[in-house]
């Protein structure tokens, strides 16, 4: 059962990512290389790519990066990232963009369906007993590095993937404030998932479907 779920989730993730890239290339306003760089400059894309790699690596112990992704807490870190992706989209970005057709389908997969899949998978299969609050610092490295990257690249290219980090329109002070708030959101969900995991691990064991 676990293998079937993992395969399905991997397939959905790769489909959404590949379809999104094709759609972005087809509607590009810049050159192919610049558009490709912009594609991987979205936190949504980077996080969903990590999720797709995670599910793919879990299909076999011989799969590339299986050892890394099977480490305790990696799934929880990914769950935190994808939950923030979902939350920011639903609360901030959904109101300013109304995609149609295949773009709407892909958009919902990346921002709604896949986050729910990851949370579901985390609930069933994460090794929750090994979660610890001391892990949060290392989990924050990824979103922190991402924020530094998009601000530096945006300074030179003028492209900012999200309106709330657009220094040109908002100014650096507001963007830094938004960035700090985002980091607090990551901390909050990190604490939340660890606390929930610890609570579940103390409950009577319920075998996850294999």
N, C-alpha and C positions, 0 to 999 in steps of 0.2 A: 504493500500500500504506500509506504513512504517513497519508494522508488518511482511509482507512478505519479504521485503528487509532485515530486521533485522534477521529473521530466516535463510534466505539464507546465509547471511554473517557469522552468527554463525556456521552454518553447514560446510561451506568451511574452516573456521578457525580451528574448531576441527578436521576435516578430515586431514588437512595439519599437524597439531601438532601430532596427533596419528600416522599417516603414517611415519612422520619423526622419531619418537621415535622407531617404529618397525624397520625401516631401519637401524637406528643407532645401535640398539641392535643386529640385524642380522649381522652387519659388525664390531662388536666391537673388539677392540684390548686390552681391559682391562676387569676386572670382571664386573658383572652385576651392582653392587652398584656403582662402580667407573664410569661406562659408564652412569648410570642414573644421577649421580651428574654432569658429564660433559655435559650432555644434557641440564640441567637447568642452566649451566654456560654460555650459549650463550645468548647475549643480544637479538638476533633475537627471540629465543624461549621464553624468559621471556616477551618480548614485545608482541609477537603474542598471548601468553597465556592471558595477560591482555586484549588484544583486544577481544579474544574469550569470556572471562568472561564478558566483557562489553556488547557485543551483546546478550549474553545469559541472562544477568540480565535485559536487556531492553525489553525482551519478556513479562514480567509480573511484576506488582508492588509487587507481593508476592515472586518474585525470590530472592535468596540469594544475598546480597550486592547491591540490587537495589538502596537503598537510597544513598550509597556511589557513585556508578557509575553515578547516575542521577544528581549529584551535578554539577552546572555550572562550566565549564572549564575542567572537567575531560576528556571529549572527545577531547578537544583541546590539552591537554597534551599528550594523547595517539597518536593523529595525528602527533604531533611533533616527538615523539619517533619513530613511524613506518616510518615516512618520512626519518629520519636519517638512519634507518635500510636499507631502499631502496637505498638511495644515496650512502652510504658506500659500499654496495654490488655492485652496478652498476659501481662505479668509481674505487674501490680498489680491490674487491674480485672476481668479475666475470672473470677477465683475468687469475686468477691463479687456477681456478677449472672448469672442464667441466663435470658435471654429465650427466648421461644417464638414459633412461627408467623412472621408477616411481620416482627416485630421482630427475630427471630433472623437472618433473611435480611439485613435492612437493616444490622443490627449488624455482621455479617461483611463486608458490602460496605464499610462505612465504615472498619473497623478492620483488615481483613485483605486483601481483594481489591483495593481501590483503591490501598493502599500498594504492593502488588506490581506493579500496573499502572504506577504512577508510576516505580518503580525500573527496570522493564523499558523504559519509554519513555526515561528518562534514559540508560540504557546505550546505546540505539540512536541517540538524536538530540541529546543535549546537545553543545554546542561545548566539549569538554573542554580544548582547548588554551588557552582563555581563562580558565580557572579559576585563582584565586590566593588564597593564604591571607589576604591583606589584606582580602578580602571578608567574612570571618567576622564582624567587628565589626558591619557593617551588617545581616547576616542575623540577629543576636541581638536587634535592635531589636524585631522583631515579638513573639517570645515574652516578652521583658522587659516590653513595654508591656501584653501580655495579663495577665501576672501582677500588675502594678500595678492594672490595671482590675478584676480579679476580687476582689482584696483590698479595694479601696476600695468597690466595689459590695457585697461581702459584709458589710462593716462596717455599712452602712446598711440593707441588705435582709435580712441573715441567711441569704442563699442563697449557698452555695459549690458550684460545679459538680463538684468532685472531693473525695473524702474526705481526701486528703493535703494539701489547702490549706484545710481547714475550721478556721479560727481558733477558732471557738466550742468545738469539741471538743478540739483539739490545743494551742491556745495559739499566740501569735505566734512564739515562739522556734522551735518545731518546724516551723511552716509556712515560716518564712524559711530554715531548714536544708534542708527539702525543695525549696524554690524554688531555692536555690543548687545543690543536686545536679542538679536538672532542667536548669539552665543549663549545667552541666558536661557533661551528656549531649548537649545541643545542640552544644556546642563539639566534643565527641568525634566526633559524626557529621559535623559540618562538615569537620573535619580529615580524617576517613576518606574521605568522598566526593571531596574535592579531591585527596587522595593517590591514590585509585584512578583518578580522572579523568586526572591527570597521567601515571600509569603506562600507562593505556590509550592516551593520545595519543602516547606515545613508541613504542608498538608499531606493527608494520606495519599500514597502513590497511586496514580492512575496511568496505566500503561498506554503509551501512544501507539497508534496503529502503525505497524511495520509493513 
